[in-house]
Amino acid sequence: MGYYSEKMTVMKGDDGLVGKAPNAPFAILFTGRKFSEEKLIACAYAFEQATRKAAEAPSRLVMRPSTDLTPSIAQEDSRT
Protein backbone atom coordinates (compact mmCIF):
# COMPACT_ATOMS: atom_id res chain seq x y z
CA MET A 1 0.00 0.00 0.00
CA GLY A 2 2.68 2.46 0.86
CA TYR A 3 5.77 3.33 2.81
CA TYR A 4 6.39 5.00 6.13
CA SER A 5 7.84 8.52 6.00
CA GLU A 6 11.58 9.04 5.61
CA LYS A 7 11.42 11.17 8.78
CA MET A 8 10.04 8.35 10.93
CA THR A 9 12.30 6.97 13.65
CA VAL A 10 12.88 3.24 13.94
CA MET A 11 10.40 1.63 16.34
CA LYS A 12 11.15 -1.81 17.77
CA GLY A 13 8.76 -4.14 19.54
CA ASP A 14 9.32 -5.89 22.86
CA ASP A 15 10.88 -8.78 20.94
CA GLY A 16 13.53 -6.49 19.43
CA LEU A 17 12.17 -6.76 15.91
CA VAL A 18 11.72 -3.59 13.88
CA GLY A 19 8.04 -2.70 13.65
CA LYS A 20 8.27 0.61 11.81
CA ALA A 21 11.18 2.33 10.08
CA PRO A 22 11.84 5.00 7.46
CA ASN A 23 10.74 3.86 3.99
CA ALA A 24 9.56 0.50 5.36
CA PRO A 25 6.61 -0.82 3.35
CA PHE A 26 3.27 -1.55 4.96
CA ALA A 27 0.30 -3.45 3.60
CA ILE A 28 -3.25 -4.57 4.23
CA LEU A 29 -4.48 -8.17 4.36
CA PHE A 30 -7.89 -9.47 3.35
CA THR A 31 -9.10 -12.77 4.79
CA GLY A 32 -12.34 -14.70 4.50
CA ARG A 33 -14.15 -17.90 5.31
CA LYS A 34 -13.54 -21.11 3.41
CA PHE A 35 -14.88 -21.06 -0.14
CA SER A 36 -15.64 -17.31 0.00
CA GLU A 37 -13.04 -16.40 -2.62
CA GLU A 38 -15.56 -14.61 -4.84
CA LYS A 39 -16.60 -12.25 -2.05
CA LEU A 40 -13.00 -11.82 -0.86
CA ILE A 41 -11.73 -10.86 -4.31
CA ALA A 42 -14.68 -8.49 -4.76
CA CYS A 43 -13.82 -6.74 -1.48
CA ALA A 44 -10.14 -6.47 -2.36
CA TYR A 45 -10.99 -5.14 -5.83
CA ALA A 46 -13.40 -2.56 -4.38
CA PHE A 47 -10.71 -1.42 -1.95
CA GLU A 48 -8.18 -1.14 -4.78
CA GLN A 49 -10.58 0.93 -6.87
CA ALA A 50 -11.45 3.20 -3.94
CA THR A 51 -7.84 3.91 -2.96
CA ARG A 52 -6.23 3.85 -6.44
CA LYS A 53 -2.84 3.19 -4.81
CA ALA A 54 -1.72 0.91 -7.63
CA ALA A 55 -2.37 3.64 -10.20
CA GLU A 56 -0.33 6.21 -8.25
CA ALA A 57 2.96 4.32 -8.40
CA PRO A 58 2.85 1.20 -10.58
CA SER A 59 6.64 0.86 -10.35
CA ARG A 60 6.30 0.17 -6.61
CA LEU A 61 4.08 -2.86 -7.17
CA VAL A 62 7.18 -4.96 -7.79
CA MET A 63 10.04 -4.73 -5.33
CA ARG A 64 13.47 -5.94 -6.35
CA PRO A 65 16.09 -6.75 -3.69
CA SER A 66 19.04 -4.40 -3.64
CA THR A 67 21.33 -6.63 -1.58
CA ASP A 68 23.49 -9.31 -3.17
CA LEU A 69 23.18 -12.41 -1.00
CA THR A 70 25.65 -14.49 -3.02
CA PRO A 71 28.63 -13.94 -0.65
CA SER A 72 26.50 -14.82 2.39
CA ILE A 73 25.13 -17.95 0.76
CA ALA A 74 28.61 -19.07 -0.36
CA GLN A 75 29.96 -18.53 3.15
CA GLU A 76 27.08 -20.55 4.65
CA ASP A 77 27.65 -23.38 2.13
CA SER A 78 31.34 -23.59 3.03
CA ARG A 79 30.44 -24.25 6.68
CA THR A 80 28.46 -27.41 5.91
ROGU-94333 format. One record per residue: residue in three letters; x, y, z of N, C-alpha, C in turn. Coordinates in nm, 3 decimals. Example, Ala and Ser with C-alpha at 12.3 -4.5 7.8 and 13.67 -1.06 7.14 Angstrom:
! residues 2
<"ALA", <1.319, -0.569, 0.780>, <1.230, -0.450, 0.780>, <1.320, -0.330, 0.780>>
<"SER", <1.285, -0.225, 0.708>, <1.367, -0.106, 0.714>, <1.290, 0.003, 0.787>>
***
This chain:
! residues 80
<"MET", <0.082, -0.119, 0.000>, <0.000, 0.000, 0.000>, <0.086, 0.125, 0.000>>
<"GLY", <0.188, 0.125, 0.078>, <0.268, 0.246, 0.086>, <0.393, 0.225, 0.169>>
<"TYR", <0.454, 0.335, 0.204>, <0.577, 0.333, 0.281>, <0.568, 0.434, 0.393>>
<"TYR", <0.633, 0.404, 0.504>, <0.639, 0.500, 0.613>, <0.730, 0.616, 0.572>>
<"SER", <0.710, 0.730, 0.632>, <0.784, 0.852, 0.600>, <0.934, 0.835, 0.623>>
<"GLU", <1.013, 0.905, 0.543>, <1.158, 0.904, 0.561>, <1.199, 0.966, 0.694>>
<"LYS", <1.111, 1.048, 0.752>, <1.142, 1.117, 0.878>, <1.109, 1.033, 1.001>>
<"MET", <1.044, 0.919, 0.980>, <1.004, 0.835, 1.093>, <1.127, 0.774, 1.161>>
<"THR", <1.122, 0.763, 1.292>, <1.230, 0.697, 1.365>, <1.200, 0.547, 1.372>>
<"VAL", <1.304, 0.469, 1.386>, <1.288, 0.324, 1.394>, <1.218, 0.290, 1.525>>
<"MET", <1.115, 0.206, 1.516>, <1.040, 0.163, 1.634>, <1.049, 0.012, 1.644>>
<"LYS", <1.102, -0.037, 1.757>, <1.115, -0.181, 1.777>, <1.013, -0.229, 1.878>>
<"GLY", <0.969, -0.353, 1.861>, <0.876, -0.414, 1.954>, <0.949, -0.471, 2.074>>
<"ASP", <0.873, -0.528, 2.166>, <0.932, -0.589, 2.286>, <1.027, -0.704, 2.251>>
<"ASP", <1.004, -0.766, 2.136>, <1.088, -0.878, 2.094>, <1.216, -0.833, 2.023>>
<"GLY", <1.234, -0.702, 2.007>, <1.353, -0.649, 1.943>, <1.343, -0.637, 1.793>>
<"LEU", <1.234, -0.686, 1.735>, <1.217, -0.676, 1.591>, <1.169, -0.537, 1.552>>
<"VAL", <1.213, -0.490, 1.437>, <1.172, -0.359, 1.388>, <1.027, -0.365, 1.345>>
<"GLY", <0.945, -0.277, 1.400>, <0.804, -0.270, 1.365>, <0.778, -0.164, 1.260>>
<"LYS", <0.842, -0.050, 1.276>, <0.827, 0.061, 1.181>, <0.964, 0.123, 1.161>>
<"ALA", <0.989, 0.170, 1.039>, <1.118, 0.233, 1.008>, <1.101, 0.321, 0.885>>
<"PRO", <1.193, 0.414, 0.864>, <1.184, 0.500, 0.746>, <1.182, 0.417, 0.618>>
<"ASN", <1.090, 0.452, 0.529>, <1.074, 0.386, 0.399>, <1.035, 0.239, 0.407>>
<"ALA", <0.999, 0.189, 0.524>, <0.956, 0.050, 0.536>, <0.816, 0.036, 0.476>>
<"PRO", <0.793, -0.066, 0.395>, <0.661, -0.082, 0.335>, <0.559, -0.132, 0.438>>
<"PHE", <0.435, -0.098, 0.416>, <0.327, -0.155, 0.496>, <0.217, -0.199, 0.402>>
<"ALA", <0.132, -0.287, 0.448>, <0.030, -0.345, 0.360>, <-0.099, -0.369, 0.436>>
<"ILE", <-0.197, -0.419, 0.364>, <-0.325, -0.457, 0.423>, <-0.353, -0.601, 0.379>>
<"LEU", <-0.420, -0.676, 0.464>, <-0.448, -0.817, 0.436>, <-0.598, -0.839, 0.439>>
<"PHE", <-0.649, -0.910, 0.339>, <-0.789, -0.947, 0.335>, <-0.799, -1.096, 0.361>>
<"THR", <-0.888, -1.135, 0.451>, <-0.910, -1.277, 0.479>, <-1.059, -1.306, 0.471>>
<"GLY", <-1.093, -1.433, 0.459>, <-1.234, -1.470, 0.450>, <-1.255, -1.614, 0.494>>
<"ARG", <-1.380, -1.653, 0.495>, <-1.415, -1.790, 0.531>, <-1.381, -1.884, 0.415>>
<"LYS", <-1.379, -2.012, 0.446>, <-1.354, -2.111, 0.341>, <-1.455, -2.095, 0.228>>
<"PHE", <-1.406, -2.109, 0.108>, <-1.488, -2.106, -0.014>, <-1.558, -1.972, -0.038>>
<"SER", <-1.505, -1.864, 0.022>, <-1.564, -1.731, 0.000>, <-1.475, -1.645, -0.090>>
<"GLU", <-1.399, -1.711, -0.178>, <-1.304, -1.640, -0.262>, <-1.370, -1.531, -0.346>>
<"GLU", <-1.488, -1.559, -0.399>, <-1.556, -1.461, -0.484>, <-1.583, -1.331, -0.407>>
<"LYS", <-1.633, -1.343, -0.287>, <-1.660, -1.225, -0.205>, <-1.530, -1.156, -0.163>>
<"LEU", <-1.429, -1.235, -0.129>, <-1.300, -1.182, -0.086>, <-1.234, -1.102, -0.198>>
<"ILE", <-1.233, -1.157, -0.318>, <-1.173, -1.086, -0.431>, <-1.253, -0.961, -0.464>>
<"ALA", <-1.384, -0.967, -0.452>, <-1.468, -0.849, -0.476>, <-1.436, -0.738, -0.376>>
<"CYS", <-1.417, -0.774, -0.250>, <-1.382, -0.674, -0.148>, <-1.245, -0.613, -0.175>>
<"ALA", <-1.148, -0.697, -0.208>, <-1.014, -0.647, -0.236>, <-1.014, -0.557, -0.360>>
<"TYR", <-1.090, -0.595, -0.461>, <-1.099, -0.514, -0.583>, <-1.165, -0.380, -0.553>>
<"ALA", <-1.272, -0.381, -0.474>, <-1.340, -0.256, -0.438>, <-1.246, -0.164, -0.360>>
<"PHE", <-1.167, -0.222, -0.270>, <-1.071, -0.142, -0.195>, <-0.967, -0.082, -0.289>>
<"GLU", <-0.918, -0.162, -0.382>, <-0.818, -0.114, -0.478>, <-0.874, 0.001, -0.561>>
<"GLN", <-0.998, -0.012, -0.606>, <-1.058, 0.093, -0.687>, <-1.082, 0.220, -0.606>>
<"ALA", <-1.117, 0.204, -0.479>, <-1.145, 0.320, -0.394>, <-1.017, 0.396, -0.358>>
<"THR", <-0.907, 0.325, -0.338>, <-0.784, 0.391, -0.296>, <-0.696, 0.432, -0.414>>
<"ARG", <-0.702, 0.358, -0.522>, <-0.623, 0.385, -0.644>, <-0.473, 0.390, -0.615>>
<"LYS", <-0.426, 0.319, -0.514>, <-0.284, 0.319, -0.481>, <-0.200, 0.259, -0.593>>
<"ALA", <-0.249, 0.155, -0.657>, <-0.172, 0.091, -0.763>, <-0.151, 0.186, -0.881>>
<"ALA", <-0.248, 0.270, -0.908>, <-0.237, 0.364, -1.020>, <-0.139, 0.477, -0.991>>
<"GLU", <-0.122, 0.510, -0.862>, <-0.033, 0.621, -0.825>, <0.113, 0.589, -0.852>>
<"ALA", <0.155, 0.468, -0.825>, <0.296, 0.432, -0.840>, <0.309, 0.287, -0.885>>
<"PRO", <0.278, 0.259, -1.012>, <0.285, 0.120, -1.058>, <0.423, 0.058, -1.046>>
<"SER", <0.528, 0.140, -1.047>, <0.664, 0.086, -1.035>, <0.689, 0.029, -0.896>>
<"ARG", <0.611, 0.068, -0.798>, <0.630, 0.017, -0.661>, <0.554, -0.113, -0.636>>
<"LEU", <0.481, -0.161, -0.735>, <0.408, -0.286, -0.717>, <0.503, -0.405, -0.715>>
<"VAL", <0.618, -0.390, -0.776>, <0.718, -0.496, -0.779>, <0.843, -0.444, -0.709>>
<"MET", <0.884, -0.513, -0.606>, <1.004, -0.473, -0.533>, <1.117, -0.568, -0.570>>
<"ARG", <1.230, -0.514, -0.603>, <1.347, -0.594, -0.635>, <1.449, -0.578, -0.521>>
<"PRO", <1.509, -0.688, -0.475>, <1.609, -0.675, -0.369>, <1.730, -0.597, -0.417>>
<"SER", <1.787, -0.519, -0.328>, <1.904, -0.440, -0.364>, <2.031, -0.495, -0.299>>
<"THR", <2.019, -0.603, -0.225>, <2.133, -0.663, -0.158>, <2.172, -0.792, -0.229>>
<"ASP", <2.300, -0.808, -0.255>, <2.349, -0.931, -0.317>, <2.378, -1.032, -0.207>>
<"LEU", <2.303, -1.140, -0.204>, <2.318, -1.241, -0.100>, <2.419, -1.350, -0.136>>
<"THR", <2.474, -1.344, -0.257>, <2.565, -1.449, -0.302>, <2.681, -1.473, -0.206>>
<"PRO", <2.752, -1.368, -0.159>, <2.863, -1.394, -0.065>, <2.816, -1.461, 0.064>>
<"SER", <2.702, -1.422, 0.115>, <2.650, -1.482, 0.239>, <2.614, -1.627, 0.219>>
<"ILE", <2.553, -1.657, 0.105>, <2.513, -1.795, 0.076>, <2.637, -1.882, 0.058>>
<"ALA", <2.737, -1.831, -0.014>, <2.861, -1.907, -0.036>, <2.931, -1.934, 0.097>>
<"GLN", <2.932, -1.836, 0.185>, <2.996, -1.853, 0.315>, <2.922, -1.959, 0.396>>
<"GLU", <2.789, -1.958, 0.392>, <2.708, -2.055, 0.465>, <2.732, -2.195, 0.409>>
<"ASP", <2.741, -2.208, 0.275>, <2.765, -2.338, 0.213>, <2.901, -2.395, 0.252>>
<"SER", <3.000, -2.311, 0.270>, <3.134, -2.359, 0.303>, <3.141, -2.413, 0.446>>
<"ARG", <3.046, -2.378, 0.529>, <3.044, -2.425, 0.668>, <2.988, -2.566, 0.680>>
<"THR", <2.910, -2.609, 0.581>, <2.846, -2.741, 0.591>, <2.929, -2.851, 0.534>>
***
